[in-house]
Amino acid sequence: PLYLPGTLFIVASLITFALHKIPGDHYAKAWSTSLKVSAAASVALVFTVPMVQVFLNSGGGAAGYDQMPIVLADGVAALVGGVWPIFAPFIGGIGAAVAGSNTVSNMMFSLFQFGMGERIGVDPTWIVALQAIGGAAGNMICVHNVVAASAVVGLLGREGSVIRMTVIPFVYYALLPGSVGYLVVSSGLINLGTLIVALIAGGTVYMIRRHGGRPATA
């Protein structure tokens, strides 16, 4: 437990409490708020982690089947082949959007992404890294994140509009690193990844010049 991030935060809070002489009632209120937030997250993880473990440890048995992520990797590798790095962030993003967490998305799909890297003959760590980037991007289209943010800024009831507007940044966020990742793991400097990066850069410059730095209206 001494190596867990939570332990370090607890120690840091105790040191801060002593150094800054924080009033006891304020410190207790901070603990109460933190526990409420942690409890809400723990409820989701209690049900999610067992599901992920079933997904990851589904292989073996009397039939000798492979794990589900490996079977998925075999099928997808046969379908898209070496251009998979472009799509890898989108899997992470969809996982985060559905599960509501980059962590859970990585738990579910990291083995799948690693298997994809092995099957297309590239360094699997690059593919897993693209998975994590996509998971971070997917938080912007996660339903309960959008609901919480909409409640804070007074946009309750307009979550659908918010998600529709954030889909475009999500695609950009996922497509750019995917293209760069494909450029890195592929041989040669001129390939599909180069073309997509150039198109994204050109489109960004065009939008900036068109709107003059002003946000586009819905």
Secondary structure as UniProt FT lines:
FT   TURN            2..3
FT   HELIX           5..19
FT   TURN            20..21
FT   HELIX           24..56
FT   TURN            61..64
FT   HELIX           68..80
FT   HELIX           81..83
FT   HELIX           84..99
FT   HELIX           102..119
FT   TURN            120..121
FT   HELIX           124..138
FT   HELIX           139..141
FT   HELIX           143..153
FT   TURN            156..157
FT   HELIX           159..185
FT   HELIX           192..211
FT   TURN            212..213
//
